[in-house]
């Protein structure tokens, strides 16, 4: 029974190792900084910048609310 459990644990460890390498190869761990500071970005600033660049979109939104 102990040999069966050791074999299962090694198989499970190899599966986790393969999943880790697959995630690393697909770019899962490339950007670790941005998600941590994304909460600090102010969405209103982005919205105001978009309104400055595309004022016609703001007018269209105002017409939709009337």
Order of alpha helices (4+ residues) and beta strands (2+ residues): alpha-alpha-alpha-alpha
